[in-house]
Amino acid sequence: MKTGILGVGELTEKVVAGLYRKGATAEIVLSPRNAGRAGRLRETFGCRVAVSNQSVADEVDILIVGVRPDALKNLASEIRLRPHQLLVSLVAGVSSAQLQTLFSHQRVVRMMLTYAAEINRTTVVLTACEDNIRTYFSALGNVTVLENEDWFELATVSMCMNGWLYGLADGLQGWLVEKGMPQHHARALVLGAMRDCADYGVHNASVPLETMLQAIATEGTFTAQGLDILHQQHSLQPWVTAADAVVQSLRADKQACKK
């Protein structure tokens, strides 16, 4: 399938890299805006840079839109799609129905992923789609399809959590460095602890995460000592507050888009 990218930014760059890294045979056509980044992708992977947004749309089977929400209306006014084409939106907070109205087009799928798409290790979240589309984007990582768009908004918050985890990792790495550990060792240990937790949790998918935590943090262990302090400090509350704020903003943006 020929794939077009409208909005060549940080995230869509990772999508392009991941598709080519996996050996995708489909041709990828880029919009000409953000010419510097588009040019680098052309030189690195052999993408083609089109002369306009409409020329991208004219050539492809799948059109990935990765612009900011405030640029979406203007973009939609610039292009016309053919009925068989699939519009895939990376734009947070804009529902499938709103996309269908903006682009006057019915075949729409929403997608959310992280920068790990570049190394084919992201979680790809999609709204309802055909099996061949799910298979195509599985080149970027593990695919989860959410038919309910309220769930998709919550999944968008989970993608924000991915970014917040970098902040947590940086802070924990900084503590180890402050105590005298070389930075490269501190980074490896902190990220390794996060990876070990994720890998083991996925491997034991039938075991509740709370059960796994209790098995590690048994009474009298140093893990339990630290966990007690984290509970006393209500350490989860800032994360919950941040997540609540983001989901409220997503829902507000969705309402604004309807007007």
C-alpha positions in Angstrom: 0.0 0.0 0.0 1.2 3.5 -0.9 1.3 5.7 2.2 1.3 9.5 2.4 2.3 11.7 5.3 0.7 15.1 5.8 2.5 16.8 8.7 6.2 15.7 8.7 7.1 16.1 12.3 8.8 14.3 15.1 6.2 11.5 15.5 5.5 10.9 11.8 9.3 10.8 11.2 9.4 7.9 13.7 6.6 6.2 11.8 8.5 6.5 8.5 11.7 5.2 10.1 9.9 2.2 11.7 8.1 1.2 8.5 11.4 1.3 6.5 13.3 -0.4 9.3 10.9 -3.3 9.2 11.5 -3.6 5.5 8.2 -2.1 4.3 7.9 -2.3 0.5 5.2 0.3 0.3 6.3 3.7 -1.2 6.0 6.6 1.3 5.2 10.0 -0.1 5.8 13.1 2.1 4.2 16.5 2.1 6.6 19.3 1.1 6.1 21.4 4.3 8.8 21.1 6.9 11.1 20.8 3.9 14.3 20.2 6.0 12.9 17.1 7.8 11.2 15.8 4.7 14.5 16.2 2.8 16.4 14.2 5.5 13.9 11.4 5.3 14.2 11.3 1.5 18.0 11.1 1.7 17.9 8.4 4.5 15.1 6.2 3.3 14.3 7.1 -0.3 10.9 8.6 0.5 9.5 10.9 -2.2 8.6 14.5 -1.4 5.5 15.7 -3.3 4.9 19.2 -4.6 1.7 19.8 -2.5 -0.6 18.2 0.0 -3.1 17.4 -2.7 -0.5 15.7 -4.8 0.3 13.4 -1.8 -3.4 12.6 -1.5 -3.7 12.0 -5.2 -1.1 9.2 -5.1 -1.6 7.1 -2.0 -3.9 4.4 -0.5 -3.3 5.4 3.1 -3.0 9.0 4.2 -1.5 9.6 7.6 -2.3 13.1 9.1 0.0 14.3 11.8 -0.6 18.0 12.1 -1.5 19.9 15.2 -5.2 20.1 16.0 -5.4 23.9 15.3 -4.0 23.2 11.8 -6.4 20.4 10.9 -9.3 22.5 9.6 -7.1 24.4 7.2 -5.5 21.2 6.0 -8.9 19.5 5.4 -9.9 22.5 3.2 -6.9 21.9 1.0 -7.4 18.3 0.0 -9.9 16.0 -1.6 -9.9 12.3 -1.0 -11.2 9.4 -3.1 -13.7 7.0 -1.5 -11.3 4.0 -1.4 -8.6 5.9 0.5 -8.0 5.5 4.2 -7.4 8.6 6.3 -5.4 7.7 9.5 -5.3 10.5 12.0 -2.6 11.0 14.7 -4.4 14.2 15.8 -5.3 13.9 19.5 -8.8 14.9 20.7 -10.5 14.9 17.3 -13.1 12.1 16.9 -13.7 9.9 13.9 -17.0 11.7 13.3 -15.4 15.1 13.4 -12.7 13.9 10.9 -15.3 12.5 8.6 -17.1 15.9 8.6 -13.9 18.0 8.2 -12.6 15.9 5.3 -15.9 14.9 3.8 -14.7 11.4 3.9 -16.0 8.2 5.5 -13.0 5.8 5.7 -11.3 7.1 8.8 -9.1 5.4 11.5 -7.5 7.1 14.5 -4.1 6.0 15.6 -1.9 6.7 18.6 1.7 5.5 19.2 5.0 6.6 20.7 8.5 7.4 19.5 9.3 3.7 19.9 7.7 3.2 16.5 11.1 4.1 15.2 12.5 0.8 16.5 9.3 -1.2 16.0 8.6 -1.5 19.7 5.6 0.9 20.2 2.1 0.1 21.3 -0.1 1.0 18.3 -3.6 2.0 19.3 -6.2 2.0 16.5 -9.9 2.6 16.3 -12.0 0.0 14.5 -10.4 -1.0 11.2 -10.0 -3.8 8.7 -7.6 -6.7 9.4 -5.2 -5.6 6.6 -4.8 -2.2 8.2 -4.1 -3.8 11.6 -1.5 -6.0 10.0 0.2 -3.1 8.1 0.7 -1.0 11.2 1.8 -4.1 13.3 5.2 -3.4 11.6 5.6 -0.6 14.2 4.8 -2.7 17.3 2.0 -4.4 19.1 -1.5 -3.3 17.9 -4.5 -2.7 20.2 -7.8 -1.9 18.5 -10.3 0.0 20.5 -13.8 0.2 19.0 -15.0 2.6 21.7 -13.6 6.2 21.2 -14.0 7.0 24.9 -11.4 4.3 25.5 -9.3 5.8 22.7 -9.2 9.1 24.6 -8.0 7.3 27.7 -5.4 5.5 25.6 -4.2 8.9 24.4 -3.6 9.8 28.1 -1.6 6.5 28.5 0.6 7.7 25.6 1.2 10.9 27.6 2.2 8.7 30.5 5.0 7.3 28.2 6.4 10.8 28.1 6.0 11.3 31.9 8.0 8.1 32.5 11.0 9.8 30.8 10.7 12.5 33.4 10.6 9.9 36.2 13.5 8.0 34.8 15.5 11.2 34.5 14.9 12.1 38.1 15.8 8.6 39.4 18.9 8.6 37.3 19.8 12.0 38.7 19.5 10.6 42.3 22.0 7.8 41.5 24.4 10.2 39.8 24.2 12.6 42.8 25.1 9.6 45.1 28.2 9.0 43.0 27.3 6.5 40.3 28.5 7.3 36.7 25.7 8.5 34.5 25.8 5.7 32.0 25.4 3.1 34.7 22.6 5.1 36.4 20.8 5.4 33.1 21.1 1.7 32.3 19.9 0.6 35.7 16.9 2.9 35.8 15.7 2.1 32.3 16.5 -1.6 32.9 14.3 -1.6 36.0 11.4 -0.1 34.0 12.0 -2.5 31.1 12.1 -5.5 33.5 8.8 -4.5 35.1 7.1 -4.1 31.7 8.5 -7.3 30.2 7.6 -9.4 33.3 4.2 -7.8 33.6 3.4 -8.6 29.9 4.8 -12.1 30.3 2.4 -12.8 33.2 -0.6 -11.1 31.7 -3.1 -13.1 33.8 -1.6 -12.0 37.1 -2.9 -8.7 38.5 -0.2 -6.0 38.8 -1.1 -5.5 42.4 -0.5 -9.2 43.1 2.9 -9.0 41.4 3.8 -6.0 43.5 2.8 -7.8 46.7 5.0 -10.8 45.8 8.0 -8.5 45.5 7.4 -6.1 48.3 7.0 -8.7 51.1 7.2 -7.6 54.7 10.6 -6.7 55.9 12.1 -6.1 52.5 13.8 -2.9 51.4 11.2 -2.8 48.5 8.4 -2.8 51.1 10.2 -0.1 53.1 10.4 2.2 50.1 6.8 1.4 49.0 5.4 2.3 52.4 7.1 5.7 52.1 5.7 6.2 48.6 2.2 5.4 49.9 2.6 7.8 52.8 3.6 10.5 50.4 0.6 9.7 48.1 3.0 9.4 45.3 0.4 8.3 42.8 -1.8 11.3 43.3 0.2 13.8 41.0 0.0 11.2 38.2 -3.7 10.9 38.6 -4.1 14.6 38.7 -2.1 15.0 35.6 -4.1 12.3 33.8 -7.4 13.9 34.8 -6.2 17.2 33.5 -5.2 15.8 30.1 -8.4 13.8 29.6 -10.4 16.9 30.4 -8.4 18.9 27.9 -8.9 16.2 25.2 -12.7 16.2 25.8 -12.8 20.0 25.7 -10.9 20.0 22.4 -13.4 17.5 21.0 -16.3 19.8 22.0 -14.5 22.8 20.5 -14.1 20.9 17.3 -17.8 20.4 17.1 -18.5 24.1 17.0 
